[in-house]
Amino acid sequence: MMNQDIVQRLSKYRNVLYKLKGLGFVKVFSDNLGDALEISPALVRKDFSQFNLTGNKRGGYRIDDLLEKLNRLLGKDKPHKIVIVGCGKIGQALMNYHGFAREGIQVVAGFDVDPAILNPTAKTPIYDTKELKAFVKREGIKIAIMAVPDSAAAQVLDLLHACDLKGVLNFAPLQLKRTEKCIIRNINIGMEIENLFYFLRFSGKMGDVVPTKAS
């Protein structure tokens, strides 16, 4: 299994390479990628050597060759199907997010327990959560996005484990722990915004906040 830090860097290399290609560049050097990611060129070369991503000191790396190999390494050479469990406001926003298609990700279905939300005939159908296990098995789904209230998160996670899913992106406002069989990434939007306010305050960018007394 690849180290998580390396996987993230490979994904960032890929994004930078697509931007450079869009600007008309044909070749790139480790210095360019290092500057873009704020890491050393030596680390770029070390990462590339681990996966036989070859170039030369004078000529650099051919961008098309790097992209072809990175796409294959990261599984971007074929579409990825995912499901969304919890189709409230966040779930619906994710289902309608066009950026997934650009990354080769297809939201094939949503699942919810609210009869008012279910819509099996929609472009992206929303089924009853009771149908999740059979759907996942039939469609070969490996990853789900979970966008449910914190009160339902533990129960829904048990269901996702029972479906033998390998990865869960959790938008519920509750930290969930990964297991040996399932990787979990927790996205707490409220906490992230709160942290930004903390960082701004302690970096001096918000100024001194002086509490006022009610008259």
C-alpha positions in Angstrom: 0.0 0.0 0.0 1.3 3.5 -0.9 2.0 5.9 1.8 -0.9 8.4 2.1 1.5 11.4 1.9 2.9 10.1 -1.4 -0.6 9.5 -2.8 -1.5 13.1 -2.0 1.6 14.4 -3.7 1.1 12.3 -6.8 -2.4 13.8 -7.0 -1.1 17.3 -6.6 1.6 16.6 -9.3 -1.1 15.5 -11.6 -3.2 18.7 -11.1 -0.2 20.9 -11.7 0.8 19.0 -14.8 -2.7 19.5 -16.3 -2.5 23.2 -15.6 0.9 23.4 -17.3 -0.3 21.4 -20.2 -3.3 23.8 -20.5 -0.8 26.6 -20.8 1.0 24.9 -23.6 4.0 23.4 -21.8 5.3 20.1 -23.2 8.0 19.4 -20.6 8.5 20.2 -16.9 11.4 20.0 -14.4 11.4 18.8 -10.9 12.2 22.4 -9.8 8.9 23.6 -11.4 6.9 21.0 -9.6 8.8 21.5 -6.3 8.1 25.3 -6.5 4.4 24.7 -7.2 4.0 22.3 -4.3 6.4 24.1 -2.0 8.6 21.0 -1.6 12.2 20.3 -2.6 13.0 19.2 -6.2 14.9 16.3 -4.6 11.6 15.0 -3.1 9.9 15.3 -6.5 12.6 13.2 -8.0 12.5 10.7 -5.2 8.7 10.3 -5.6 9.0 9.8 -9.3 11.9 7.3 -9.1 9.7 5.1 -6.8 7.2 4.7 -9.6 9.6 4.7 -12.6 8.5 8.1 -13.7 11.6 8.9 -15.8 13.1 12.1 -17.2 16.6 13.6 -17.6 18.4 16.5 -16.1 18.7 18.6 -19.3 15.4 17.7 -21.0 13.1 17.4 -17.9 10.0 15.2 -17.9 7.5 15.0 -20.8 4.2 16.1 -19.4 2.1 13.7 -21.5 4.2 10.7 -20.3 3.9 11.8 -16.7 0.1 12.2 -16.9 -0.4 8.9 -18.6 1.6 7.1 -15.9 0.1 9.1 -13.0 -3.4 8.5 -14.2 -2.8 4.8 -14.3 -1.2 4.8 -10.9 -4.0 6.8 -9.4 -6.7 4.8 -11.1 -7.8 7.8 -13.2 -7.6 5.9 -16.5 -11.1 4.5 -15.8 -14.3 6.0 -14.3 -15.0 5.6 -10.5 -18.5 5.0 -9.3 -19.6 6.2 -5.9 -22.9 6.5 -4.0 -24.1 9.2 -1.5 -25.8 8.1 1.6 -27.9 10.9 3.1 -29.6 13.1 0.5 -30.4 16.3 2.5 -28.9 19.7 1.5 -25.3 18.6 1.6 -26.0 15.3 -0.1 -28.0 17.0 -2.8 -25.3 19.6 -3.4 -22.7 16.8 -3.8 -24.9 14.9 -6.2 -25.1 18.1 -8.3 -21.4 18.9 -8.2 -20.1 19.0 -11.7 -16.5 18.8 -10.6 -16.8 15.0 -10.0 -17.3 14.4 -13.7 -14.1 16.3 -14.6 -12.2 13.9 -12.2 -13.7 10.8 -13.7 -16.0 10.2 -10.7 -19.6 9.3 -11.3 -22.3 9.5 -8.6 -24.5 6.6 -9.6 -27.1 6.8 -6.9 -28.2 8.4 -3.6 -29.8 6.7 -0.6 -32.0 8.1 2.1 -34.7 7.0 4.7 -37.0 9.9 4.0 -39.8 8.9 1.7 -40.3 12.5 0.5 -36.7 12.6 -0.8 -36.7 9.2 -2.7 -36.8 9.4 -6.4 -35.8 6.2 -8.2 -36.5 7.7 -11.7 -34.3 10.8 -11.4 -31.2 11.2 -13.5 -29.2 10.3 -10.4 -31.8 8.1 -8.6 -32.4 8.2 -4.9 -33.3 4.9 -3.3 -34.4 3.7 0.1 -31.4 3.0 2.3 -32.7 -0.6 2.6 -31.6 -1.2 -1.0 -28.0 0.0 -0.4 -26.4 -3.4 0.3 -27.8 -5.1 -2.8 -27.0 -2.0 -5.0 -23.4 -1.8 -3.8 -22.9 -5.5 -4.5 -24.6 -5.4 -7.9 -22.7 -2.3 -9.1 -19.3 -3.1 -7.5 -19.2 0.1 -5.5 -16.2 0.6 -3.3 -16.6 4.1 -2.0 -19.5 6.1 -0.5 -20.0 9.6 0.7 -21.9 9.9 4.0 -23.9 13.1 4.6 -26.2 12.2 7.5 -26.9 13.9 10.8 -24.5 13.1 13.6 -27.3 11.2 15.4 -27.4 8.7 12.6 -23.7 8.5 11.7 -22.7 5.5 13.8 -25.7 3.4 12.6 -25.2 4.3 8.9 -21.5 3.6 9.2 -22.4 0.1 10.5 -24.5 -0.3 7.4 -21.7 0.8 5.1 -19.3 -1.7 6.8 -21.9 -4.4 6.3 -21.9 -3.5 2.6 -18.1 -4.2 2.5 -17.3 -0.7 1.3 -13.5 0.1 1.2 -13.7 3.9 1.7 -16.0 6.5 3.2 -15.9 10.2 2.9 -17.8 11.4 6.0 -19.5 14.8 6.0 -21.4 14.0 9.2 -20.3 16.4 12.1 -18.8 13.5 14.0 -15.3 12.0 13.8 -15.4 8.4 12.8 -12.5 5.9 13.0 -11.1 3.9 10.2 -10.9 0.1 10.4 -8.5 -2.4 8.8 -11.0 -2.9 6.0 -12.4 0.6 5.5 -10.6 3.9 5.1 -12.5 6.9 6.5 -11.9 10.6 5.7 -13.8 13.0 8.0 -14.8 16.4 6.6 -16.3 18.6 9.3 -17.1 21.8 7.5 -18.1 23.7 10.6 -14.9 22.8 12.4 -12.8 23.8 9.4 -14.3 27.2 9.2 -13.9 27.6 13.0 -10.2 26.7 12.7 -9.8 29.3 10.0 -11.1 32.0 12.4 -8.7 30.7 15.1 -5.7 30.8 12.6 -6.7 34.3 11.5 -7.0 35.5 15.0 -3.7 34.2 16.3 -1.9 35.3 13.2 -3.0 38.8 13.9 -5.1 39.1 10.6 -8.4 39.7 12.4 -7.1 42.4 14.8 -8.1 42.5 18.4 -11.6 41.5 19.1 -13.0 43.7 21.9 -16.3 42.5 23.4 -18.9 45.2 23.8 -21.4 45.6 26.6 -25.1 45.8 26.0 -26.4 49.2 27.0 
